Amino acid sequence: MKKNTLTLILFLLIGLIAGAIITQLLAPVQALSFLTKSADIVWQPKADLQIIKYDLYFQIKLNLVSILGIVLAIWIYRKL
């Protein structure tokens, strides 16, 4: 498989999604609550230019499991 930016982004998204799914599965376990506490990163660009008006909302919820998913995705990408 050829390494390129699109492949890296795909691996990172898969790692984030896998981390989110594992976080949902681990949420009921009280002993592992430190892994599932999330920090929200929010970016809201908006503008009103009289012709075009836009309002976007981007939110990323990071926790330890998601970060581990990203690290695993980068590791797998480097092994290709």
PyMOL Python script that loads the backbone (N, CA, C, O; Angstrom):
from pymol import cmd

cmd.read_pdbstr("""\
ATOM      1  N   MET A   1       0.852  -1.180   0.000  1.00  0.00           N
ATOM      2  CA  MET A   1       0.000   0.000   0.000  1.00  0.00           C
ATOM      3  C   MET A   1       0.894   1.240   0.000  1.00  0.00           C
ATOM      4  O   MET A   1       1.871   1.318   0.746  1.00  0.00           O
ATOM      5  N   LYS A   2       0.548   2.190  -0.837  1.00  0.00           N
ATOM      6  CA  LYS A   2       1.329   3.417  -0.938  1.00  0.00           C
ATOM      7  C   LYS A   2       0.984   4.353   0.219  1.00  0.00           C
ATOM      8  O   LYS A   2      -0.187   4.565   0.537  1.00  0.00           O
ATOM      9  N   LYS A   3       2.027   4.909   0.842  1.00  0.00           N
ATOM     10  CA  LYS A   3       1.815   5.864   1.928  1.00  0.00           C
ATOM     11  C   LYS A   3       1.584   7.247   1.327  1.00  0.00           C
ATOM     12  O   LYS A   3       2.374   7.723   0.512  1.00  0.00           O
ATOM     13  N   ASN A   4       0.487   7.883   1.742  1.00  0.00           N
ATOM     14  CA  ASN A   4       0.242   9.262   1.354  1.00  0.00           C
ATOM     15  C   ASN A   4      -0.594   9.928   2.442  1.00  0.00           C
ATOM     16  O   ASN A   4      -0.983   9.284   3.416  1.00  0.00           O
ATOM     17  N   THR A   5      -0.861  11.181   2.278  1.00  0.00           N
ATOM     18  CA  THR A   5      -1.575  11.952   3.288  1.00  0.00           C
ATOM     19  C   THR A   5      -3.001  11.443   3.479  1.00  0.00           C
ATOM     20  O   THR A   5      -3.491  11.381   4.606  1.00  0.00           O
ATOM     21  N   LEU A   6      -3.660  11.084   2.400  1.00  0.00           N
ATOM     22  CA  LEU A   6      -5.034  10.586   2.493  1.00  0.00           C
ATOM     23  C   LEU A   6      -5.098   9.298   3.314  1.00  0.00           C
ATOM     24  O   LEU A   6      -6.021   9.107   4.105  1.00  0.00           O
ATOM     25  N   THR A   7      -4.121   8.422   3.124  1.00  0.00           N
ATOM     26  CA  THR A   7      -4.071   7.177   3.892  1.00  0.00           C
ATOM     27  C   THR A   7      -3.867   7.479   5.374  1.00  0.00           C
ATOM     28  O   THR A   7      -4.510   6.862   6.223  1.00  0.00           O
ATOM     29  N   LEU A   8      -2.988   8.414   5.690  1.00  0.00           N
ATOM     30  CA  LEU A   8      -2.757   8.787   7.087  1.00  0.00           C
ATOM     31  C   LEU A   8      -4.027   9.352   7.709  1.00  0.00           C
ATOM     32  O   LEU A   8      -4.382   8.985   8.829  1.00  0.00           O
ATOM     33  N   ILE A   9      -4.709  10.232   7.003  1.00  0.00           N
ATOM     34  CA  ILE A   9      -5.950  10.813   7.528  1.00  0.00           C
ATOM     35  C   ILE A   9      -7.002   9.742   7.737  1.00  0.00           C
ATOM     36  O   ILE A   9      -7.728   9.770   8.730  1.00  0.00           O
ATOM     37  N   LEU A  10      -7.093   8.796   6.812  1.00  0.00           N
ATOM     38  CA  LEU A  10      -8.040   7.691   6.953  1.00  0.00           C
ATOM     39  C   LEU A  10      -7.720   6.848   8.184  1.00  0.00           C
ATOM     40  O   LEU A  10      -8.623   6.491   8.940  1.00  0.00           O
ATOM     41  N   PHE A  11      -6.442   6.527   8.391  1.00  0.00           N
ATOM     42  CA  PHE A  11      -6.046   5.766   9.564  1.00  0.00           C
ATOM     43  C   PHE A  11      -6.348   6.531  10.850  1.00  0.00           C
ATOM     44  O   PHE A  11      -6.806   5.935  11.825  1.00  0.00           O
ATOM     45  N   LEU A  12      -6.097   7.843  10.866  1.00  0.00           N
ATOM     46  CA  LEU A  12      -6.372   8.654  12.057  1.00  0.00           C
ATOM     47  C   LEU A  12      -7.868   8.686  12.363  1.00  0.00           C
ATOM     48  O   LEU A  12      -8.264   8.580  13.524  1.00  0.00           O
ATOM     49  N   LEU A  13      -8.696   8.830  11.337  1.00  0.00           N
ATOM     50  CA  LEU A  13     -10.147   8.821  11.552  1.00  0.00           C
ATOM     51  C   LEU A  13     -10.621   7.468  12.075  1.00  0.00           C
ATOM     52  O   LEU A  13     -11.460   7.408  12.974  1.00  0.00           O
ATOM     53  N   ILE A  14     -10.092   6.396  11.521  1.00  0.00           N
ATOM     54  CA  ILE A  14     -10.456   5.064  12.004  1.00  0.00           C
ATOM     55  C   ILE A  14     -10.015   4.882  13.452  1.00  0.00           C
ATOM     56  O   ILE A  14     -10.744   4.292  14.250  1.00  0.00           O
ATOM     57  N   GLY A  15      -8.832   5.381  13.800  1.00  0.00           N
ATOM     58  CA  GLY A  15      -8.354   5.304  15.184  1.00  0.00           C
ATOM     59  C   GLY A  15      -9.238   6.088  16.136  1.00  0.00           C
ATOM     60  O   GLY A  15      -9.542   5.622  17.234  1.00  0.00           O
ATOM     61  N   LEU A  16      -9.655   7.286  15.714  1.00  0.00           N
ATOM     62  CA  LEU A  16     -10.551   8.098  16.549  1.00  0.00           C
ATOM     63  C   LEU A  16     -11.914   7.434  16.726  1.00  0.00           C
ATOM     64  O   LEU A  16     -12.461   7.419  17.829  1.00  0.00           O
ATOM     65  N   ILE A  17     -12.455   6.892  15.654  1.00  0.00           N
ATOM     66  CA  ILE A  17     -13.761   6.241  15.730  1.00  0.00           C
ATOM     67  C   ILE A  17     -13.681   4.985  16.592  1.00  0.00           C
ATOM     68  O   ILE A  17     -14.576   4.720  17.394  1.00  0.00           O
ATOM     69  N   ALA A  18     -12.609   4.212  16.427  1.00  0.00           N
ATOM     70  CA  ALA A  18     -12.439   3.019  17.265  1.00  0.00           C
ATOM     71  C   ALA A  18     -12.308   3.406  18.735  1.00  0.00           C
ATOM     72  O   ALA A  18     -12.868   2.739  19.604  1.00  0.00           O
ATOM     73  N   GLY A  19     -11.573   4.479  19.016  1.00  0.00           N
ATOM     74  CA  GLY A  19     -11.452   4.960  20.391  1.00  0.00           C
ATOM     75  C   GLY A  19     -12.782   5.408  20.963  1.00  0.00           C
ATOM     76  O   GLY A  19     -13.069   5.170  22.136  1.00  0.00           O
ATOM     77  N   ALA A  20     -13.599   6.058  20.140  1.00  0.00           N
ATOM     78  CA  ALA A  20     -14.923   6.502  20.596  1.00  0.00           C
ATOM     79  C   ALA A  20     -15.834   5.312  20.897  1.00  0.00           C
ATOM     80  O   ALA A  20     -16.584   5.327  21.873  1.00  0.00           O
ATOM     81  N   ILE A  21     -15.762   4.282  20.050  1.00  0.00           N
ATOM     82  CA  ILE A  21     -16.588   3.096  20.278  1.00  0.00           C
ATOM     83  C   ILE A  21     -16.156   2.379  21.548  1.00  0.00           C
ATOM     84  O   ILE A  21     -16.998   1.960  22.342  1.00  0.00           O
ATOM     85  N   ILE A  22     -14.849   2.236  21.746  1.00  0.00           N
ATOM     86  CA  ILE A  22     -14.360   1.585  22.960  1.00  0.00           C
ATOM     87  C   ILE A  22     -14.721   2.403  24.191  1.00  0.00           C
ATOM     88  O   ILE A  22     -15.039   1.840  25.238  1.00  0.00           O
ATOM     89  N   THR A  23     -14.674   3.729  24.074  1.00  0.00           N
ATOM     90  CA  THR A  23     -15.075   4.601  25.179  1.00  0.00           C
ATOM     91  C   THR A  23     -16.529   4.373  25.552  1.00  0.00           C
ATOM     92  O   THR A  23     -16.861   4.311  26.736  1.00  0.00           O
ATOM     93  N   GLN A  24     -17.399   4.249  24.562  1.00  0.00           N
ATOM     94  CA  GLN A  24     -18.824   3.992  24.822  1.00  0.00           C
ATOM     95  C   GLN A  24     -19.003   2.652  25.539  1.00  0.00           C
ATOM     96  O   GLN A  24     -19.841   2.528  26.432  1.00  0.00           O
ATOM     97  N   LEU A  25     -18.216   1.658  25.143  1.00  0.00           N
ATOM     98  CA  LEU A  25     -18.330   0.341  25.765  1.00  0.00           C
ATOM     99  C   LEU A  25     -17.799   0.328  27.197  1.00  0.00           C
ATOM    100  O   LEU A  25     -18.296  -0.419  28.040  1.00  0.00           O
ATOM    101  N   LEU A  26     -16.780   1.162  27.473  1.00  0.00           N
ATOM    102  CA  LEU A  26     -16.178   1.201  28.805  1.00  0.00           C
ATOM    103  C   LEU A  26     -16.859   2.184  29.754  1.00  0.00           C
ATOM    104  O   LEU A  26     -16.551   2.196  30.946  1.00  0.00           O
ATOM    105  N   ALA A  27     -17.767   2.997  29.256  1.00  0.00           N
ATOM    106  CA  ALA A  27     -18.415   4.033  30.079  1.00  0.00           C
ATOM    107  C   ALA A  27     -19.122   3.472  31.316  1.00  0.00           C
ATOM    108  O   ALA A  27     -19.038   4.098  32.373  1.00  0.00           O
ATOM    109  N   PRO A  28     -19.810   2.336  31.246  1.00  0.00           N
ATOM    110  CA  PRO A  28     -20.485   1.834  32.454  1.00  0.00           C
ATOM    111  C   PRO A  28     -19.540   1.297  33.531  1.00  0.00           C
ATOM    112  O   PRO A  28     -19.962   1.132  34.676  1.00  0.00           O
ATOM    113  N   VAL A  29     -18.289   1.021  33.203  1.00  0.00           N
ATOM    114  CA  VAL A  29     -17.344   0.454  34.163  1.00  0.00           C
ATOM    115  C   VAL A  29     -16.750   1.584  35.005  1.00  0.00           C
ATOM    116  O   VAL A  29     -15.982   2.399  34.494  1.00  0.00           O
ATOM    117  N   GLN A  30     -17.101   1.637  36.285  1.00  0.00           N
ATOM    118  CA  GLN A  30     -16.662   2.726  37.163  1.00  0.00           C
ATOM    119  C   GLN A  30     -15.151   2.710  37.400  1.00  0.00           C
ATOM    120  O   GLN A  30     -14.542   3.770  37.548  1.00  0.00           O
ATOM    121  N   ALA A  31     -14.549   1.545  37.439  1.00  0.00           N
ATOM    122  CA  ALA A  31     -13.113   1.444  37.710  1.00  0.00           C
ATOM    123  C   ALA A  31     -12.270   2.042  36.578  1.00  0.00           C
ATOM    124  O   ALA A  31     -11.116   2.411  36.795  1.00  0.00           O
ATOM    125  N   LEU A  32     -12.834   2.138  35.388  1.00  0.00           N
ATOM    126  CA  LEU A  32     -12.101   2.672  34.243  1.00  0.00           C
ATOM    127  C   LEU A  32     -12.585   4.056  33.826  1.00  0.00           C
ATOM    128  O   LEU A  32     -12.404   4.458  32.677  1.00  0.00           O
ATOM    129  N   SER A  33     -13.192   4.778  34.746  1.00  0.00           N
ATOM    130  CA  SER A  33     -13.733   6.094  34.413  1.00  0.00           C
ATOM    131  C   SER A  33     -12.647   7.102  34.029  1.00  0.00           C
ATOM    132  O   SER A  33     -12.925   8.062  33.310  1.00  0.00           O
ATOM    133  N   PHE A  34     -11.411   6.893  34.502  1.00  0.00           N
ATOM    134  CA  PHE A  34     -10.331   7.810  34.137  1.00  0.00           C
ATOM    135  C   PHE A  34      -9.995   7.707  32.652  1.00  0.00           C
ATOM    136  O   PHE A  34      -9.453   8.652  32.078  1.00  0.00           O
ATOM    137  N   LEU A  35     -10.305   6.588  32.029  1.00  0.00           N
ATOM    138  CA  LEU A  35     -10.053   6.430  30.595  1.00  0.00           C
ATOM    139  C   LEU A  35     -11.121   7.095  29.735  1.00  0.00           C
ATOM    140  O   LEU A  35     -10.866   7.444  28.583  1.00  0.00           O
ATOM    141  N   THR A  36     -12.317   7.271  30.296  1.00  0.00           N
ATOM    142  CA  THR A  36     -13.446   7.744  29.494  1.00  0.00           C
ATOM    143  C   THR A  36     -13.807   9.210  29.737  1.00  0.00           C
ATOM    144  O   THR A  36     -14.736   9.713  29.105  1.00  0.00           O
ATOM    145  N   LYS A  37     -13.114   9.903  30.619  1.00  0.00           N
ATOM    146  CA  LYS A  37     -13.368  11.334  30.808  1.00  0.00           C
ATOM    147  C   LYS A  37     -12.850  12.090  29.592  1.00  0.00           C
ATOM    148  O   LYS A  37     -11.699  11.919  29.190  1.00  0.00           O
ATOM    149  N   SER A  38     -13.694  12.917  29.017  1.00  0.00           N
ATOM    150  CA  SER A  38     -13.362  13.597  27.762  1.00  0.00           C
ATOM    151  C   SER A  38     -13.065  15.073  27.975  1.00  0.00           C
ATOM    152  O   SER A  38     -13.605  15.717  28.875  1.00  0.00           O
ATOM    153  N   ALA A  39     -12.201  15.579  27.130  1.00  0.00           N
ATOM    154  CA  ALA A  39     -11.941  17.010  27.042  1.00  0.00           C
ATOM    155  C   ALA A  39     -12.468  17.469  25.680  1.00  0.00           C
ATOM    156  O   ALA A  39     -12.109  16.902  24.649  1.00  0.00           O
ATOM    157  N   ASP A  40     -13.309  18.483  25.682  1.00  0.00           N
ATOM    158  CA  ASP A  40     -13.913  18.978  24.449  1.00  0.00           C
ATOM    159  C   ASP A  40     -13.039  20.061  23.826  1.00  0.00           C
ATOM    160  O   ASP A  40     -12.582  20.981  24.504  1.00  0.00           O
ATOM    161  N   ILE A  41     -12.819  19.933  22.532  1.00  0.00           N
ATOM    162  CA  ILE A  41     -12.137  20.956  21.754  1.00  0.00           C
ATOM    163  C   ILE A  41     -13.153  21.455  20.731  1.00  0.00           C
ATOM    164  O   ILE A  41     -13.633  20.688  19.896  1.00  0.00           O
ATOM    165  N   VAL A  42     -13.479  22.751  20.802  1.00  0.00           N
ATOM    166  CA  VAL A  42     -14.534  23.313  19.953  1.00  0.00           C
ATOM    167  C   VAL A  42     -13.956  24.453  19.126  1.00  0.00           C
ATOM    168  O   VAL A  42     -13.187  25.275  19.624  1.00  0.00           O
ATOM    169  N   TRP A  43     -14.343  24.485  17.852  1.00  0.00           N
ATOM    170  CA  TRP A  43     -13.965  25.573  16.952  1.00  0.00           C
ATOM    171  C   TRP A  43     -15.207  25.976  16.178  1.00  0.00           C
ATOM    172  O   TRP A  43     -15.818  25.144  15.507  1.00  0.00           O
ATOM    173  N   GLN A  44     -15.592  27.262  16.264  1.00  0.00           N
ATOM    174  CA  GLN A  44     -16.802  27.770  15.627  1.00  0.00           C
ATOM    175  C   GLN A  44     -16.490  28.962  14.727  1.00  0.00           C
ATOM    176  O   GLN A  44     -16.661  30.108  15.141  1.00  0.00           O
ATOM    177  N   PRO A  45     -16.038  28.706  13.508  1.00  0.00           N
ATOM    178  CA  PRO A  45     -15.856  29.840  12.600  1.00  0.00           C
ATOM    179  C   PRO A  45     -17.199  30.277  12.025  1.00  0.00           C
ATOM    180  O   PRO A  45     -18.020  29.446  11.636  1.00  0.00           O
ATOM    181  N   LYS A  46     -17.412  31.582  11.977  1.00  0.00           N
ATOM    182  CA  LYS A  46     -18.632  32.105  11.372  1.00  0.00           C
ATOM    183  C   LYS A  46     -18.357  33.487  10.804  1.00  0.00           C
ATOM    184  O   LYS A  46     -17.489  34.221  11.275  1.00  0.00           O
ATOM    185  N   ALA A  47     -19.127  33.814   9.776  1.00  0.00           N
ATOM    186  CA  ALA A  47     -18.975  35.117   9.138  1.00  0.00           C
ATOM    187  C   ALA A  47     -20.268  35.501   8.437  1.00  0.00           C
ATOM    188  O   ALA A  47     -21.038  34.649   7.991  1.00  0.00           O
ATOM    189  N   ASP A  48     -20.483  36.806   8.352  1.00  0.00           N
ATOM    190  CA  ASP A  48     -21.603  37.357   7.589  1.00  0.00           C
ATOM    191  C   ASP A  48     -21.015  38.389   6.637  1.00  0.00           C
ATOM    192  O   ASP A  48     -20.656  39.494   7.045  1.00  0.00           O
ATOM    193  N   LEU A  49     -20.922  38.020   5.375  1.00  0.00           N
ATOM    194  CA  LEU A  49     -20.288  38.868   4.376  1.00  0.00           C
ATOM    195  C   LEU A  49     -21.305  39.530   3.447  1.00  0.00           C
ATOM    196  O   LEU A  49     -20.951  39.914   2.333  1.00  0.00           O
ATOM    197  N   GLN A  50     -22.546  39.671   3.874  1.00  0.00           N
ATOM    198  CA  GLN A  50     -23.658  40.262   3.142  1.00  0.00           C
ATOM    199  C   GLN A  50     -24.106  39.404   1.960  1.00  0.00           C
ATOM    200  O   GLN A  50     -25.296  39.375   1.646  1.00  0.00           O
ATOM    201  N   ILE A  51     -23.205  38.720   1.313  1.00  0.00           N
ATOM    202  CA  ILE A  51     -23.563  37.841   0.203  1.00  0.00           C
ATOM    203  C   ILE A  51     -23.628  36.395   0.697  1.00  0.00           C
ATOM    204  O   ILE A  51     -24.539  35.639   0.357  1.00  0.00           O
ATOM    205  N   ILE A  52     -22.656  36.045   1.489  1.00  0.00           N
ATOM    206  CA  ILE A  52     -22.550  34.686   2.026  1.00  0.00           C
ATOM    207  C   ILE A  52     -22.491  34.767   3.541  1.00  0.00           C
ATOM    208  O   ILE A  52     -21.777  35.591   4.112  1.00  0.00           O
ATOM    209  N   LYS A  53     -23.238  33.916   4.162  1.00  0.00           N
ATOM    210  CA  LYS A  53     -23.217  33.822   5.616  1.00  0.00           C
ATOM    211  C   LYS A  53     -23.003  32.350   5.970  1.00  0.00           C
ATOM    212  O   LYS A  53     -23.702  31.470   5.467  1.00  0.00           O
ATOM    213  N   TYR A  54     -22.034  32.102   6.835  1.00  0.00           N
ATOM    214  CA  TYR A  54     -21.816  30.721   7.245  1.00  0.00           C
ATOM    215  C   TYR A  54     -21.560  30.649   8.742  1.00  0.00           C
ATOM    216  O   TYR A  54     -21.093  31.599   9.371  1.00  0.00           O
ATOM    217  N   ASP A  55     -21.882  29.493   9.278  1.00  0.00           N
ATOM    218  CA  ASP A  55     -21.698  29.225  10.700  1.00  0.00           C
ATOM    219  C   ASP A  55     -21.392  27.733  10.832  1.00  0.00           C
ATOM    220  O   ASP A  55     -22.275  26.892  10.668  1.00  0.00           O
ATOM    221  N   LEU A  56     -20.149  27.421  11.125  1.00  0.00           N
ATOM    222  CA  LEU A  56     -19.724  26.033  11.252  1.00  0.00           C
ATOM    223  C   LEU A  56     -19.433  25.716  12.711  1.00  0.00           C
ATOM    224  O   LEU A  56     -19.069  26.593  13.494  1.00  0.00           O
ATOM    225  N   TYR A  57     -19.599  24.450  13.058  1.00  0.00           N
ATOM    226  CA  TYR A  57     -19.349  24.019  14.433  1.00  0.00           C
ATOM    227  C   TYR A  57     -18.584  22.706  14.379  1.00  0.00           C
ATOM    228  O   TYR A  57     -19.113  21.688  13.931  1.00  0.00           O
ATOM    229  N   PHE A  58     -17.339  22.733  14.836  1.00  0.00           N
ATOM    230  CA  PHE A  58     -16.516  21.533  14.904  1.00  0.00           C
ATOM    231  C   PHE A  58     -16.228  21.231  16.366  1.00  0.00           C
ATOM    232  O   PHE A  58     -15.853  22.117  17.134  1.00  0.00           O
ATOM    233  N   GLN A  59     -16.408  19.964  16.742  1.00  0.00           N
ATOM    234  CA  GLN A  59     -16.155  19.563  18.122  1.00  0.00           C
ATOM    235  C   GLN A  59     -15.434  18.226  18.119  1.00  0.00           C
ATOM    236  O   GLN A  59     -15.842  17.289  17.432  1.00  0.00           O
ATOM    237  N   ILE A  60     -14.364  18.146  18.892  1.00  0.00           N
ATOM    238  CA  ILE A  60     -13.631  16.895  19.067  1.00  0.00           C
ATOM    239  C   ILE A  60     -13.611  16.591  20.553  1.00  0.00           C
ATOM    240  O   ILE A  60     -13.243  17.438  21.366  1.00  0.00           O
ATOM    241  N   LYS A  61     -14.008  15.383  20.900  1.00  0.00           N
ATOM    242  CA  LYS A  61     -13.952  14.934  22.282  1.00  0.00           C
ATOM    243  C   LYS A  61     -12.791  13.961  22.402  1.00  0.00           C
ATOM    244  O   LYS A  61     -12.838  12.852  21.870  1.00  0.00           O
ATOM    245  N   LEU A  62     -11.755  14.384  23.103  1.00  0.00           N
ATOM    246  CA  LEU A  62     -10.580  13.545  23.278  1.00  0.00           C
ATOM    247  C   LEU A  62     -10.561  12.947  24.679  1.00  0.00           C
ATOM    248  O   LEU A  62     -10.885  13.617  25.660  1.00  0.00           O
ATOM    249  N   ASN A  63     -10.183  11.692  24.757  1.00  0.00           N
ATOM    250  CA  ASN A  63      -9.934  11.033  26.033  1.00  0.00           C
ATOM    251  C   ASN A  63      -8.758  10.093  25.835  1.00  0.00           C
ATOM    252  O   ASN A  63      -8.223   9.993  24.731  1.00  0.00           O
ATOM    253  N   LEU A  64      -8.355   9.413  26.879  1.00  0.00           N
ATOM    254  CA  LEU A  64      -7.174   8.559  26.782  1.00  0.00           C
ATOM    255  C   LEU A  64      -7.356   7.423  25.778  1.00  0.00           C
ATOM    256  O   LEU A  64      -6.413   7.067  25.072  1.00  0.00           O
ATOM    257  N   VAL A  65      -8.540   6.861  25.708  1.00  0.00           N
ATOM    258  CA  VAL A  65      -8.778   5.768  24.768  1.00  0.00           C
ATOM    259  C   VAL A  65      -8.687   6.278  23.328  1.00  0.00           C
ATOM    260  O   VAL A  65      -8.141   5.586  22.470  1.00  0.00           O
ATOM    261  N   SER A  66      -9.205   7.458  23.052  1.00  0.00           N
ATOM    262  CA  SER A  66      -9.110   8.036  21.707  1.00  0.00           C
ATOM    263  C   SER A  66      -7.660   8.339  21.338  1.00  0.00           C
ATOM    264  O   SER A  66      -7.241   8.114  20.202  1.00  0.00           O
ATOM    265  N   ILE A  67      -6.909   8.845  22.290  1.00  0.00           N
ATOM    266  CA  ILE A  67      -5.498   9.122  22.042  1.00  0.00           C
ATOM    267  C   ILE A  67      -4.741   7.826  21.771  1.00  0.00           C
ATOM    268  O   ILE A  67      -3.872   7.784  20.900  1.00  0.00           O
ATOM    269  N   LEU A  68      -5.066   6.770  22.514  1.00  0.00           N
ATOM    270  CA  LEU A  68      -4.454   5.469  22.246  1.00  0.00           C
ATOM    271  C   LEU A  68      -4.835   4.960  20.856  1.00  0.00           C
ATOM    272  O   LEU A  68      -4.014   4.338  20.181  1.00  0.00           O
ATOM    273  N   GLY A  69      -6.065   5.216  20.424  1.00  0.00           N
ATOM    274  CA  GLY A  69      -6.487   4.851  19.073  1.00  0.00           C
ATOM    275  C   GLY A  69      -5.694   5.596  18.018  1.00  0.00           C
ATOM    276  O   GLY A  69      -5.324   5.015  16.997  1.00  0.00           O
ATOM    277  N   ILE A  70      -5.425   6.884  18.249  1.00  0.00           N
ATOM    278  CA  ILE A  70      -4.619   7.676  17.315  1.00  0.00           C
ATOM    279  C   ILE A  70      -3.181   7.153  17.262  1.00  0.00           C
ATOM    280  O   ILE A  70      -2.598   7.019  16.186  1.00  0.00           O
ATOM    281  N   VAL A  71      -2.622   6.862  18.431  1.00  0.00           N
ATOM    282  CA  VAL A  71      -1.253   6.349  18.490  1.00  0.00           C
ATOM    283  C   VAL A  71      -1.162   5.001  17.778  1.00  0.00           C
ATOM    284  O   VAL A  71      -0.208   4.757  17.038  1.00  0.00           O
ATOM    285  N   LEU A  72      -2.133   4.132  17.991  1.00  0.00           N
ATOM    286  CA  LEU A  72      -2.153   2.841  17.315  1.00  0.00           C
ATOM    287  C   LEU A  72      -2.291   3.018  15.804  1.00  0.00           C
ATOM    288  O   LEU A  72      -1.649   2.294  15.042  1.00  0.00           O
ATOM    289  N   ALA A  73      -3.109   3.959  15.361  1.00  0.00           N
ATOM    290  CA  ALA A  73      -3.284   4.227  13.934  1.00  0.00           C
ATOM    291  C   ALA A  73      -1.974   4.715  13.308  1.00  0.00           C
ATOM    292  O   ALA A  73      -1.614   4.285  12.213  1.00  0.00           O
ATOM    293  N   ILE A  74      -1.270   5.599  13.991  1.00  0.00           N
ATOM    294  CA  ILE A  74       0.017   6.087  13.479  1.00  0.00           C
ATOM    295  C   ILE A  74       1.033   4.957  13.432  1.00  0.00           C
ATOM    296  O   ILE A  74       1.810   4.864  12.482  1.00  0.00           O
ATOM    297  N   TRP A  75       1.037   4.102  14.438  1.00  0.00           N
ATOM    298  CA  TRP A  75       1.956   2.971  14.469  1.00  0.00           C
ATOM    299  C   TRP A  75       1.683   2.026  13.292  1.00  0.00           C
ATOM    300  O   TRP A  75       2.613   1.579  12.622  1.00  0.00           O
ATOM    301  N   ILE A  76       0.409   1.727  13.049  1.00  0.00           N
ATOM    302  CA  ILE A  76       0.059   0.842  11.926  1.00  0.00           C
ATOM    303  C   ILE A  76       0.428   1.507  10.597  1.00  0.00           C
ATOM    304  O   ILE A  76       0.911   0.836   9.685  1.00  0.00           O
ATOM    305  N   TYR A  77       0.207   2.806  10.480  1.00  0.00           N
ATOM    306  CA  TYR A  77       0.556   3.527   9.259  1.00  0.00           C
ATOM    307  C   TYR A  77       2.064   3.448   8.994  1.00  0.00           C
ATOM    308  O   TYR A  77       2.485   3.251   7.854  1.00  0.00           O
ATOM    309  N   ARG A  78       2.859   3.601  10.029  1.00  0.00           N
ATOM    310  CA  ARG A  78       4.311   3.551   9.875  1.00  0.00           C
ATOM    311  C   ARG A  78       4.815   2.159   9.514  1.00  0.00           C
ATOM    312  O   ARG A  78       5.861   2.015   8.881  1.00  0.00           O
ATOM    313  N   LYS A  79       4.062   1.130   9.922  1.00  0.00           N
ATOM    314  CA  LYS A  79       4.449  -0.247   9.609  1.00  0.00           C
ATOM    315  C   LYS A  79       4.149  -0.631   8.164  1.00  0.00           C
ATOM    316  O   LYS A  79       4.646  -1.647   7.678  1.00  0.00           O
ATOM    317  N   LEU A  80       3.339   0.172   7.472  1.00  0.00           N
ATOM    318  CA  LEU A  80       3.013  -0.144   6.071  1.00  0.00           C
ATOM    319  C   LEU A  80       4.222  -0.014   5.175  1.00  0.00           C
ATOM    320  O   LEU A  80       4.125  -0.243   3.970  1.00  0.00           O
TER     321      LEU A  80
END
""", "prot")
cmd.dss("prot")
cmd.show_as("cartoon", "prot")
cmd.util.cbc("prot")
cmd.orient("prot")
